[in-house]
């Protein structure tokens, strides 16, 4: 296993011969139209109370937002100013005078994934290729925001898939991580969203995703365990059904 992995490793990308048989290609069709977990099932409409005058009603990621995210800055800044005052601070003092606007802009950056779609990020970087061996990109850096406490969690993502006639540009795997991590998240859902997105993109024989994260809501508050890490995984297709394929992926991910 080590010789096979080391001889096929370059720039963090591992290509390794699959040990088990591929499943039928029709497996991934079950995920082509799947709804991404964690998105509203009923978009806002003009009949929703409080939204009668809205001009934007059908975003599946945010229940409601103005036509551009920058248009939210004034209202968000006012909210941060109110928060500072509620903490007993003076929002008008020199050090905090521009903090509400800075914080609003930072939050928009932390959640910029709401403005990105899978189709836009892939940008035709899907190629027909007669390649059916495992492709793994490991240790993709990830930064996200815990939706329960609005504090960061961060870590690394490793993705593997077994192509069925189509491959994905390697950098696009990192961009898929960026789409879904730059939203209000829980790590369990993030892991599943990444796996489903890769499945939608190239309809592979299987997809495996492992996420290892450090959650500041555990480090800075609550139990305050600074060395704790959370590991989540999603195995689809052959990675779920074939123990040898799953074992090889995990060995490659954990190898140094």
C-alpha positions as CSV (number, residue, x, y, z in Angstrom):
1,X,0.0,0.0,0.0
2,X,2.8,2.5,1.0
3,X,4.8,1.8,-2.2
4,X,1.7,2.2,-4.4
5,X,0.8,5.5,-2.7
6,X,4.2,7.1,-2.6
7,X,4.9,6.3,-6.3
8,X,1.8,8.0,-7.4
9,X,1.8,11.1,-5.1
10,X,2.4,14.6,-6.4
11,X,1.5,18.0,-4.9
12,X,-0.9,16.4,-2.4
13,X,-2.7,14.5,-5.1
14,X,-2.8,10.7,-5.0
15,X,-3.9,8.5,-7.8
16,X,-4.1,4.8,-6.8
17,X,-5.3,1.6,-8.4
18,X,-8.7,0.6,-7.0
19,X,-8.7,-2.7,-5.2
20,X,-12.3,-3.7,-5.7
21,X,-14.8,-3.8,-8.6
22,X,-16.7,-0.7,-9.7
23,X,-20.4,-0.5,-9.1
24,X,-22.7,0.1,-12.0
25,X,-22.6,3.7,-13.3
26,X,-26.3,4.1,-12.6
27,X,-25.5,4.4,-8.8
28,X,-24.7,8.1,-9.0
29,X,-28.0,8.9,-10.9
30,X,-29.7,8.7,-7.5
31,X,-27.9,11.9,-6.5
32,X,-28.2,13.9,-9.7
33,X,-31.4,15.7,-8.5
34,X,-30.9,15.3,-4.8
35,X,-31.7,18.4,-2.7
36,X,-28.6,19.6,-0.8
37,X,-29.2,19.1,2.9
38,X,-29.8,22.1,5.0
39,X,-31.5,24.3,2.3
40,X,-35.0,25.7,2.7
41,X,-37.6,23.5,1.0
42,X,-40.1,26.4,0.4
43,X,-38.5,29.6,-1.0
44,X,-40.0,32.9,0.0
45,X,-42.8,34.2,-2.1
46,X,-44.6,37.6,-2.4
47,X,-47.4,36.2,-0.2
48,X,-45.1,35.5,2.7
49,X,-45.9,37.9,5.5
50,X,-43.4,40.8,5.6
51,X,-42.1,40.1,2.1
52,X,-45.0,41.6,0.0
53,X,-42.7,44.3,-1.5
54,X,-39.6,42.2,-2.0
55,X,-38.1,42.0,-5.4
56,X,-36.1,38.7,-4.8
57,X,-38.0,35.6,-3.6
58,X,-36.5,32.4,-4.9
59,X,-33.0,31.9,-3.4
60,X,-32.7,28.3,-2.1
61,X,-29.8,29.1,0.2
62,X,-31.0,32.2,2.0
63,X,-34.7,32.6,2.9
64,X,-34.5,36.2,1.7
65,X,-31.9,38.7,0.7
66,X,-31.7,42.0,-1.3
67,X,-30.6,41.8,-5.0
68,X,-26.9,42.2,-3.9
69,X,-25.2,41.2,-0.7
70,X,-23.5,44.6,-0.5
71,X,-27.0,46.1,-0.1
72,X,-27.2,44.4,3.3
73,X,-24.2,46.3,4.7
74,X,-26.1,49.3,6.1
75,X,-28.6,47.1,8.0
76,X,-25.9,44.7,9.2
77,X,-23.7,47.6,10.4
78,X,-26.6,48.9,12.4
79,X,-27.1,45.5,14.0
80,X,-23.4,45.3,14.9
81,X,-23.6,48.8,16.4
82,X,-26.6,47.7,18.5
83,X,-24.7,44.6,19.6
84,X,-21.7,46.7,20.8
85,X,-24.0,49.0,22.8
86,X,-25.7,45.9,24.3
87,X,-22.3,44.7,25.5
88,X,-21.9,48.0,27.4
89,X,-19.4,49.5,24.9
90,X,-19.5,52.9,23.4
91,X,-19.8,52.4,19.6
92,X,-18.9,56.0,19.1
93,X,-15.4,55.8,20.6
94,X,-12.5,55.9,18.2
95,X,-11.5,52.3,18.2
96,X,-15.1,51.1,17.5
97,X,-16.3,53.8,15.2
98,X,-15.8,51.7,12.1
99,X,-16.1,48.3,13.7
100,X,-19.7,47.7,12.8
101,X,-19.0,48.2,9.0
102,X,-15.8,46.1,9.2
103,X,-17.7,43.3,11.0
104,X,-20.5,43.4,8.5
105,X,-18.0,43.1,5.6
106,X,-16.2,40.3,7.4
107,X,-19.4,38.3,7.9
108,X,-20.2,38.7,4.2
109,X,-16.8,37.3,3.3
110,X,-17.1,34.5,5.8
111,X,-20.4,33.5,4.2
112,X,-19.6,34.2,0.5
113,X,-20.5,30.6,-0.4
114,X,-24.1,31.7,-0.5
115,X,-23.3,33.6,-3.6
116,X,-21.7,30.7,-5.4
117,X,-23.3,27.8,-7.2
118,X,-21.8,24.4,-8.2
119,X,-22.4,25.1,-11.9
120,X,-20.6,28.4,-11.8
121,X,-17.6,27.0,-9.9
122,X,-17.2,24.0,-12.1
123,X,-17.0,26.3,-15.2
124,X,-16.8,23.4,-17.7
125,X,-13.8,21.9,-16.0
126,X,-15.2,18.4,-16.5
127,X,-13.4,16.2,-18.9
128,X,-14.1,12.9,-20.7
129,X,-11.3,10.6,-19.7
130,X,-10.9,6.8,-19.7
131,X,-9.6,6.7,-16.1
132,X,-11.2,4.4,-13.5
133,X,-8.6,4.6,-10.7
134,X,-9.0,6.3,-7.4
135,X,-8.3,10.0,-7.3
136,X,-7.6,11.6,-3.9
137,X,-7.0,15.2,-3.0
138,X,-6.1,15.5,0.7
139,X,-5.7,18.1,3.4
140,X,-7.7,20.9,1.7
141,X,-7.8,23.7,4.1
142,X,-11.3,24.6,5.3
143,X,-12.7,27.6,7.2
144,X,-16.4,27.9,8.2
145,X,-18.8,29.4,10.7
146,X,-20.7,27.4,13.3
147,X,-24.4,28.1,12.8
148,X,-25.2,27.5,16.4
149,X,-22.8,30.1,17.9
150,X,-21.6,32.1,14.9
151,X,-18.0,31.4,15.8
152,X,-15.4,29.8,13.4
153,X,-14.5,26.2,13.0
154,X,-11.6,25.2,10.7
155,X,-9.7,22.1,9.6
156,X,-8.9,20.0,6.6
157,X,-10.9,18.1,4.0
158,X,-9.9,15.0,2.0
159,X,-11.9,13.9,-1.0
160,X,-11.6,10.7,-3.1
161,X,-13.6,9.5,-6.0
162,X,-13.6,6.7,-8.6
163,X,-14.3,8.1,-12.0
164,X,-16.6,6.6,-14.5
165,X,-15.5,8.2,-17.8
166,X,-15.4,11.7,-16.4
167,X,-12.8,13.5,-14.3
168,X,-12.9,16.9,-12.5
169,X,-10.2,19.5,-12.6
170,X,-8.3,19.0,-9.4
171,X,-8.6,22.6,-8.2
172,X,-12.4,22.3,-8.5
173,X,-12.5,19.9,-5.6
174,X,-11.0,22.7,-3.4
175,X,-13.5,25.2,-4.8
176,X,-16.4,22.8,-4.0
177,X,-15.1,22.8,-0.4
178,X,-15.0,26.6,-0.5
179,X,-18.6,26.9,-1.7
180,X,-20.1,24.9,1.2
181,X,-17.7,25.8,4.0
182,X,-18.2,29.6,3.4
183,X,-21.8,29.3,4.8
184,X,-23.3,28.9,8.2
185,X,-22.6,25.3,8.8
186,X,-22.5,22.2,11.0
187,X,-19.6,19.9,10.1
188,X,-21.8,16.9,9.6
189,X,-23.9,18.6,6.9
190,X,-20.8,20.2,5.3
191,X,-19.3,16.7,4.8
192,X,-22.4,15.4,3.1
193,X,-22.8,18.5,0.9
194,X,-19.3,18.1,-0.5
195,X,-19.8,14.4,-1.3
196,X,-23.1,15.1,-3.0
197,X,-21.6,18.0,-5.1
198,X,-18.8,15.8,-6.4
199,X,-21.4,13.1,-7.3
200,X,-23.5,15.6,-9.2
201,X,-20.4,16.9,-11.0
202,X,-19.0,13.7,-12.5
203,X,-21.3,10.8,-11.6
204,X,-18.5,8.6,-10.3
205,X,-18.6,5.1,-9.1
206,X,-18.2,6.4,-5.6
207,X,-17.2,9.4,-3.5
208,X,-15.5,9.6,-0.1
209,X,-15.1,12.7,2.1
210,X,-13.4,13.0,5.4
211,X,-13.4,16.3,7.4
212,X,-11.3,17.0,10.5
213,X,-12.3,20.2,12.3
214,X,-11.5,22.3,15.3
215,X,-14.5,24.1,16.7
216,X,-14.0,27.3,18.5
217,X,-17.4,26.8,20.3
218,X,-15.7,24.0,22.1
219,X,-12.3,25.7,22.5
220,X,-13.3,29.2,23.6
221,X,-16.6,28.5,25.5
222,X,-18.5,25.6,27.0
223,X,-16.1,22.6,27.8
224,X,-13.1,24.6,26.6
225,X,-11.2,21.6,25.4
226,X,-8.4,23.1,23.3
227,X,-7.0,19.9,21.8
228,X,-10.3,18.3,20.7
229,X,-11.0,17.6,17.0
230,X,-14.1,16.4,15.3
231,X,-13.9,13.9,12.5
232,X,-16.8,13.3,10.1
233,X,-17.0,11.2,7.0
234,X,-19.4,10.5,4.1
235,X,-19.0,7.3,2.0
236,X,-21.1,6.9,-1.2
237,X,-21.3,4.2,-3.8
238,X,-18.3,1.8,-3.9
239,X,-16.7,3.5,-0.9
240,X,-19.7,2.5,1.2
241,X,-20.2,-1.0,-0.3
242,X,-16.6,-2.2,-0.8
243,X,-14.5,-2.4,2.4
244,X,-11.2,-2.7,0.5
245,X,-11.8,0.5,-1.5
246,X,-12.9,2.3,1.7
247,X,-9.8,1.0,3.6
248,X,-7.4,2.1,0.8
249,X,-8.9,5.6,0.8
250,X,-8.6,5.9,4.5
251,X,-5.0,4.7,4.4
252,X,-4.1,7.2,1.8
253,X,-5.7,10.0,3.7
254,X,-3.9,9.2,7.0
255,X,-0.5,8.5,5.4
256,X,2.1,11.2,5.8
